[in-house]
Amino acid sequence: MFFLYDYVLYLLVVPALLFVFSFKKSNNILETVFSQAVIKQLVLHPQLIQASMRYRYFLLVISLMIIALARPVYLKQNTVIKQMSSSAVIALDVSESMNSSDIYPSRFTLAKEKLVKLIEKAEHLHAGVLLFAKNSYMLYPLSEDTQALAYMLKNAQIKQKFEPNTNLFGVFEASEKMLHTEKTKNIILLSDGGEDVTRVDETAYIRKNHLRLYVIDFASRKNNALNNMVQKSHGYYTKYQWGEGDIEKILNAIQKSSQKISADAYDMKQYQELFMYPLGLALLILYFVFILGLKKKHTVKLTVLFALMQLTFLNTPVNAGAFDFITLQKAKSFYAKKQYEQAVECYKKLKPTSAVNYNIANALYKKHEYLQAIKYYKKALGKDKLFNAKIYHNIGNCYVQRGKLELAKSQFEHSLQLHVFDKTKKNLQIITQELKKRKKLKKIFSRGTAKVCFKNRLEQMNNDYKVSSKYKIKLQKLVLSEEEKWIKIIQKQKTPVFLQKIRTKRSSSDSKKPW
């Protein structure tokens, strides 16, 4: 056993000193004036414990409370959590040869798409991006936030003009600088490899600096020089594939090699709290010292108060569960009575589990607060595929109520991927038909023909498909709002890219040749 806040124990000096001074004899003023028989008559409620002893017991109570404040604990469990993570520089070749159209539309276009997919799938990877031709340029430094990195790459607009030559030695040296402080030094090369020549110096540099090379080759023929360097560095080499098989092979190879390297360990300690024992003993002493000798009615009141205080020392989750059960029953009762506002308030008092968030979302849906309902539906998502399928179905219904049919369609499709519900399937069919109708009407409206033509066509659509009056109201939403127009403009815009040139000393022999 030990104390988490041992410095609090210094406060024990105060009650200790007071306890020592309490033994100093002092005559009672009443004893100097009256006899013991008269004193007994003057005292209204004689106590069984003398005042001096009661004072010392009170000092003991204070001492026990100070000990409780110091948080006595014992080590219940010591868990060492290992976090496997690797660092990698993804180097994209931007030399002139990557503009070759033997892969439509070009090798570079396919390589850039592979780069984005690679980062999206690299969950446990500290990734940085490097562009290289004759010189090397850092696009993004090493980052754990691969989702943000993938988003920036999708919207990046690279307008810089690069050199036509390929300098592999430069990219290895630049990558080593970016990975200098990392435990794992991986380089993922997306390139056609340049000239297929012997690369003795590059191979020696890779082995000297413990770099591990992984290559996706975009050349029409296999580059033996690249393959040889990969084998010497114990990496992995693969030709490009139209699917994602090449990316998965690279990531699996990195994961296998990372398991051989010691991972970062985090020491997680779990303590068993013991403060309730000195605190409970202090309250028990207070009870017996200050209750004994009082009138019966006061004794009963204080006994009840003490019993309520003892509830704090029972197992907290049991009490919480009992009160949560009552709150949960109230919430269900309010929901059944269609008192959704009160139901939401009760549910929010409970621990925010997936089930509670799901029930809150259902109540908000009934209140027609669809945006808030979507928010809580998303919070309710977990690992259960069947439950998630129901959530995505309900989110789709929320978007339908908001008139966002495209978003509703994507949610229904997502739900069906997890589990096939008949209701979801039917809703998806209805939404798909509705979107087709809107597309036809929008085409007619955008042609700029006479309004009479649009009106006649609309009447014909109503007769053919028996469109309800609600649909006529929704026709007004075909014209985008100002907010939606601006969002579409922003989505089309590309983010400008700023590159940092990394100075390297050595160059490959073929980088000096004219392209």
N, C-alpha and C positions, 0 to 999 in steps of 0.2 A: 504494500500500500504506500502511496505517496500523495502529495498535495499539488494540485495544479497551480494554485496561487499561494505558495508557501510564505510569501512576504506578508500576507494578512495575519499570520500567526504572531507577528510582533505586537499586535494589539492585545495579546494575552497578558502583557506586562501590566496593563492598567488594572484589570480585575485582580491580578495577583497581589499588587501593592495594596489595593483596597482590602483584600482578604487579610493581609498581615496587620494592617492598622485596626481591623475590627476586633482584634484580641486585646487591644488597649482598654483597660478598665475605665469605665466612666459611670458615675453615679447617676441614677435616674432622678430627675427633679422631683417627681411625685414621691419617691421613696424618702426624700429628705423632709417632706412636709407631713405625709400621711403614713399610717401603718399599713402592713400588707392586707389586713382584713378590710380596711377602708378602701384600699386601691381596688380590691376585687369587686367591691360594691359599685365603685365609680365606673369601671369598664363595662360597657353595654354588652358586647359580644366577645367574651373571652376566647382566645385562640389556644389551640393545643400546642402550637409551636411558638417558642419565644421569639421576640423581635430580633434579637441578635442572630439567632439561627436562621430566621427567615431572610435576613440580610445576606448571610453567607450563601444560602441556597440561591438567592437571586444572582449573586456573583458567579456561582457555578453555571447558572442558566446562560448568563452573558458569555462565559467562556465557551460553552458548548455551541452557541450560535456563531461565535468567531471561528471555531473549528469548522463548522458547516460552511461558512463563507469561504474558507480556504480550499474548498472543493476536494475532499479526500476521494481518491479513486484507486482502482487497481487495474492493471493492464489485462483486458479481457481477450483481445485478439490483436495480433500484429501481422498484417497482410502486406506483402511486397507485390506491388502491381507493376508488371513490365509492359512498357509501351513500345511496340515495334514501329519504327518509322525510318524511312530512308530518304536520302537527299539526292536529287537528280537535276542536272541541267539538260533541258531539251533544246538541242541545237538544230535550227531549221536552215537548210541551205537556200540562199537567195541568189546564187550565182547565175550566169547567163544560161548555163546548160539546163537549169531547172525550168526554163520557159519552153523547153521542147514539147511539142504537141503529140508525141507518140502515145501519151496518155491524155485523153481528151478531158478538159480543154488544155491542161498543161500539167506537168509534173508538180510544179509549185502549188497549184490549186488543190490537188489531191493531198499533197504533203501538209498544207495548212489545215485542211479538214481533219487529217489524222492527228495533227497537233492538238486541236480543240477536243477531239474525242479522247485523246490520251489523257489530257488534264482532267476532263470530266470524270473519267473512270479511276483516276489515281487518288483514292481516298486517303491512304496513309503515306503520302509522298510530299516531301518538301520540294516543290518544283520551282525552277526558274527557267526563263526563256531567253535563248541567245540566237541572234541572226548572224550568219556569217557568209562571206564571200572571200575576197582577198583579205579583208579585215573583219574583225568580230565586233558585234554591237549587242550590248545587253538591252533586251526589250523589257523584261521584268525580273527583279531580283528574286531570290528564294523566298517562297511564301507557303504557309500552311493552308491558307484559304484558297483552295483550288477552285471552288465554285465562283468566287469573284474573279479569279484569274481567267477562267474559261469564258465568263461573260465579257471581260475586257477584250479578249482575243477575238470573240465573235464580232464585236463592234469596232475593232481596230481598223484604221485606214492607213496603210503603209504607202506613202507617196515618195519615199526617198529612192534615189537611184544608187544602185550598188555596183561594185566592180564586177567585171565578167569572170574573173578567175576564182578558183576554189583553193583555199589554204587550210588544209586539215590540221596542220601543226598549230596554226593560230587558234583554232577553235578548241583544241585540247589544252593549250596554255591558258586561254581565257576561262575555260571551264574550271581548271584547277584553281584559278584565283577566286572564282565564285564559291568553290567548295572547300576552300583552304581550311576552314575551322570545323568542317563537318566530319562525322565519324564514317559515314558511307559516302563514297565519291563515285556516283554513277553519271554517265553521259549517254543520253539517248539521241542518236544521230539520225535525222531525217534528211537523207541526201542521196544523190546518184553516185557519190564517191569520187568524182573527178576522174583523173587519169588512173588507169589500172596499172600502177607501177609499184615496185617494191618500196616499202615504207619502214625501213629499219630504224631510222632515227625516231619516228613517231611511236613505233612499238616500244622502243627503249624508254622513251619519256613516259608513256602510259604505265609501264611496269614499275618504273622508278618512283612515280608519285601515287602508286596504288589506285589508279583509275580503272573503273570497270566500264567497258564500252558495249552499248546495245545499239544495233543498227536496223533501221527499216530502209531497204535499198529500193530506190525508185528508178534505177537504170533499166534499160531494156534487157541487158545481159548481166549475169552475176559478176560482181566485182570481187575478184579473188584477193586483192590487196586488203579490202575492208574485212572480208571474212577471216583472213589470217590475223589481222590485228584483234578482232573480236575473240578468236580462240586463245590468243596469247594473254588477253586480259581476263579470261574466264567469263566473258559476257554472253551475248546471244545475237545471232544474225538471222534475218528473215527478209525475204522479198515482200514487196507491197502486195496487199490483197484488197479486193473490192469490198469485202466485208470488214468486220472488226477482229478477225482472227489474228492478224499480225499484232494488233495492239494488246490483245489478251495474252499472247505468248510473251511479249516483252515484259508486261507487268507481272506475270507469273514467275518469270525468270528473276526479276528484281526481288520479288517477295522471297523466293527460295534462297537467294544469296544473302538477303538481309537477316534470315533466321540464324545464319552461322555467326553473325556479329552480335556482340552483347548489346542488349537493348537498354534504354533508359529505365531505371527502376525507381518507383515512388513508394515510400514507406507509409502505409495507411494504418494508423493505430486506433483501436476501438477501446474505450474505457468503460468500466462499470462504475456508475456514480454511487458514492457512499454517504453523501451529505445528509440524506434523509434520516440516518440513524442518530447522529448527535442532535439534529434539529428535533426529531421526535422525542428523544430523551429529555431535551430542554423543555418542551411543551408538557411532557408528563410530570416533570418536577414542578413546573408552574401550577399545574392542576392540583396536585396534592398539597402543595405548600399554601396556596392562596385560597383554595376552596374549603379546606377543612376548617370548621368553626363558624362558617357563615350560616345564616338562616336557611331553612329548607328550601324556600321558594327561590332564593338566589342560587343555591346549589344546583337546583334542577336546570335553571337557565344556563348557567355556565357549563353544566355537563353536556347539554345539547350543543352549545357552541364548541366545546372541545371535540365532540363527536364529528361535527362538520369539518373541523380543522384536520382531523385524522384522515379524512378522505383524500387529502393532498398527498398522503404517503402510500396510497394504494397504487397499483399499476396504472399509469396514465393512459395507455391505449385502451384498457378495459373501460375506464370511465368515459373516455372520448367516444368509444364505440357505442356505449349506452346512450349518451346524449345525441350522438349522430343518428342513432336509430329513431329517436323521437323526432328529430328534425326531418329525417328522411320520410317518416310517415306523414308529417305535416305537409311536406312538399308534394307528396303523392296525392294527398287529400285535396290540396289546392288545385293541382293539375286536373284531377277528376271533376272538380266543380267548375272548371274553365276559368279559374282565377289565376291566370298565368303570371301576373306581376308578382303576387305573393309567392307563387311556386318558385320563380327565379330567385327571389330574395332568400328563401329557405335553402335552395340548392347551393347558393353562393356561400353560405355559412359552413358548408361541409368541406372536407379535404378535396382539392381539385383533381380527382382521379378522372380516368377516361370516361367512366360511366356517368359521373356527375356532370362533366362538361357536355356529354351527349344529351343528358336530360335537360340541361340549361338551354342547349341549342334547340331542342324540340319545343320547349316552352316559348322561346323567342320566335320561333317559326310560327307558332300559333298566334303570337302577338303581331305578326306581320313585320317584325324587325329582322328582315332577311340578311342584311349585311352583318349584324351582330351574331345572328345564328350561324352564318358561314364561319365567322371567327372562332366560335366555340366548337363547331364541328371539326375544324382543322386541329384544334387543341386536343380533341378526343381521339385522334388517329394514334394507333398503336401497332403492335406486331400481329394481331389477329386479322388474317386476310378477310374472313367472313364479315367481321365487324366493320373493317375498313370499307368493304364493298357497300354496306348499308349506309355508311357515312357519306361516301361519294355519291350515292343515289340521292340522299337528302340534300347535299350541296347542289346537285343538279337541279332539284326542284326549287331551291332558293333562287338560282339564276333564272329559271323559267319565270318565277314570280316577278323578278326584276326586269324581265324582257331581254336578258342576255342569252339568246339561244345558242350562239356559238360556244360560249363558255359552258352552258348546260350540256351541250352535246359532248364536249370533251370529258366532263365529269361522269356522264353516263357510260361513255366508252371505257374510262378508267375503272369504273365499278364492274363492268362486265369482264374486264381482264382478270379481276380477282375472283369473281363468282358470278355465275349466270342466274340472275333473278328474272322471272317473267315480267314483273312490273317494270324493271329497268329496261328490258328489251323492248317492251311496248312503248315506253316513253321515248326511247331513242328513235324508234320508227316514226312516231308522231313529230318529233323535233326535226328529223331529217326531211320529212315531207313539207313541213312548215317553212324550213329554210329554202327549199327548192322553189316554193311559191313566191317567197320574198325576192329571190334572185331573179325570177322571171319578171315580176312587177318592177323591180329596180332597173332592169334593162330597158323596159318599155318607157319608164319615166326619164331615163337618162338620154334617150334618143332625141329629145327636144321636139317631138311631134306635137300635134295639136292636143289640147287637153281633152277634146272630145274623144279622140282615139284612146287615150288613157282611161277615160270614164267608161267607154264601151267595153274595153278589154277587162276592166275591173268587174263590170257587171257580168261578163261572161265567166270570169273566174269564180265569182260568187255562185253562179248557177251550177257550174260544173262541180265545184268542191264543197258547196253548201257552207260557205264561210259564215261564221257567227258574227254578231254585232261587235264582239270584243275584238275581232280581227280587224275590223274597220278602224277602230281606235288605234290599234298598233301600227297601222299603215303610216301614221304621222311620224313614227320613230324611224322611218327609213332614211330620212335626212339626218346626217350626223350632227350632234351638238357641237358647239365650239370647243368644249373640253375634249371630246373624242377626236376632233380634227387635230388639235395640238398634240395629243398623245401619239397619233399616227405619224405626225411629222417628226416628233422626237425619236420614235422607234426607227425611222428610216435614216436618221443621221448617224454618221460614223464618228468615232472618237479619234482625234488626232494622236499620233504616236510620236514620242520623243525617244531617240536612241542614244545610249551612252557608249561611246567607242572605248573598247578595252585595249590598251596598248600591249602588244606582244613583241618579243624579241626575235623569235625564230620563225621561219617559213618553210613550207614544204617545197621540194625541188620543182614540182610541176606548177606551183602557183606563179612562178615568174615567166612561164612560157606564154606566148600570145594565145588568146583563146581561139 
